[in-house]
Structure formats: structure tokens, C-alpha cells
Amino acid sequence: MSKLILIRGLPGSGKTTLALSMVGENRDIFHIEADMFFLDAHGVYRFDKSRLRAAHDWCYTHATNHLRMGKTVIVSNTFTRLQEMQPYIKYAMRHNHDWQIIVCHGEYPSIHNVPPETIARMKARWEDLDD
């Protein structure tokens, strides 16, 4: 049975590292994150804030497509607000997929060079699961 795993955390918290360690060599697990949308043909990250909504829509579409194919899907995004996870959770529940949320709290350098002031703003709007 397929499963949805949402990994959330601030930039530099270890989301991608955790997701990749969970995938390993298992071809039945699909990992996706909105950041992948911004990789060019050479694998260079080119963030464009004006395309952020498109990146999240792309991520959701790929995640649900792979769930339909019977894969376990790991989505690692910041998900600072609980409502950002709701479409994924609603989809999983509607289609009887198990689901889980994992929160990363690490403090590593951001691989995408997110400015500290941006991370501070994201931290200020963070919503805990138990609020």
C-alpha cells in the first residue's frame, strides 16, 4: 500500500538529507520537493519567487500521480503553515493512503543560500502541529 510522508522544516533543517536517506536504493519510494522545480537542465538551482505557486502545484501533481501508481511518496518542503500540508493530507485521506508528518529541526547551512532574514521570517510564521 502506498504512503504519503510529508517532511517539513525551515531551510537548512535537513529535510532533503532525511528524505534521500529514507529513499536510499528503494525504487518504490518517490521523493519530490518544490525546489526541484527550479533546477535547470544542468541541475543548477535557479529560484524565481514569481514561479513559487507553479512550483508547489507541480510538486503536488507529481506527488499525487505517484501515489496513484502505488508508490510511497516523500514530499520535503518547508510547510511553515499547516494549511500548506492540507491538500496532501486531504488527498491521502480521500484515497485511503497512510500518511505521516515528520518535522526536521536541524540547523545546517542552507544549500540554496536562503538569506538569514528570509529564514527568520519563515520561523516567525511557523505553525506547530499541536497549536
N, C-alpha and C positions, 0 to 999 in steps of 0.2 A: 504494500500500500504506500502511496506517495505521502510525503510530509512536507510542510512548509516550515522553514526555520528563518525567523527574522532576527538579524543581528543589528543592534543599534548602539550608537556611541558617538562621541564627538570626534572630529578629525584627530588622528593620531592615537586613538584609543585601542587599536589592534583589531578592528573589525575584519579587514581583508586578510590579515595574517591568520586569524582564527578560522575564517571561512575556508581558506586554502588548506589549512591543516585538517579540517573536517572532510574536505573533498578527497584529498590525497590522490590515489590512483583509481578511485571508485567512479566508474563511468555512469553509474545510476544516480549520481548526485550532480545537480546543475547549480552553479554559482553565478549570480548576477548582482551588479550594483550599478547605480545611476552613473557613477564615474566612468564606467566602461563606454558609455555613450560618447564621451569626449575624447576617446583615443582615436588618433588618425590612422591611416593605413600602415604607418611605420611604428605604431604603438606609442606615439608621443601624445601626452595629455595636453589638450587644448580646451580649457574650460571657457565657456561662454554663458554668462549668467542669463542672458536673454533666452537661452535654449534649455533652461533648467526644467521647466514644466514638460517639455518634449522628452527630456532625458528620463524623468520619472514615469511618464506614460510608456515609454519604450521598455523600461525596466519591468513595469507591471505586466505588460503584454508578454514579454519573454518568460517571466515567472509563471504566469497562468498557462501559457502554452505548454511549458514543460511539465507542469503539474498534470495537465490533461494527458500527457504522454506517459504518465505513471512514474515520473522521476521525483525524487526528493529534491526540493529546491531551497537553496540558501540565498536570501536577499540580505546583503550587508549595506545599509545606508545609515545616515545619521539618525533619521526618525526622531528628531528632537521633540516633536509634538505627537501625542498619542494618536491624533486624528490621521496622521500620515501613514500609520500602520493599518488603519481600519479597512481600506479597500482589500488589502491582502487577507486580513483575518476574515472578513465577510465572505470573500471568495472561498477560502478554505472551509469555512463552516457550511456554506451553501452546497459544497461539493463533497462533504464528508472527508476532508483531508485532516489528518492530525496537524497540529501547529504548535509552535513554541517560540518564545521570545527570549533572546539572550542579550544581556547588556554588557558592553565592554567598558571598563573604567581605566584602562592603561593610559599612560601619558608619555607617548613616544613622539618624535618629530613627525610632523605631517608630511607624508610623501608627496603631497600636491602643493606644498608650500602655502597652506592656508594662513593668512596673516593672523597674528595673535588676537587682534581686536575683533576679527570675524569669529574666531573660536569663542571669545568672551561673550559676544552677542548670542551665539548659539547656546552657550552654557546658561545664560540668563533666561532663555525661553524654554529650557529643558523641562519636560514634564515627566515625573517619575510614574512608574506603573501603579504604585499604591496610593496616588493622590486621589 
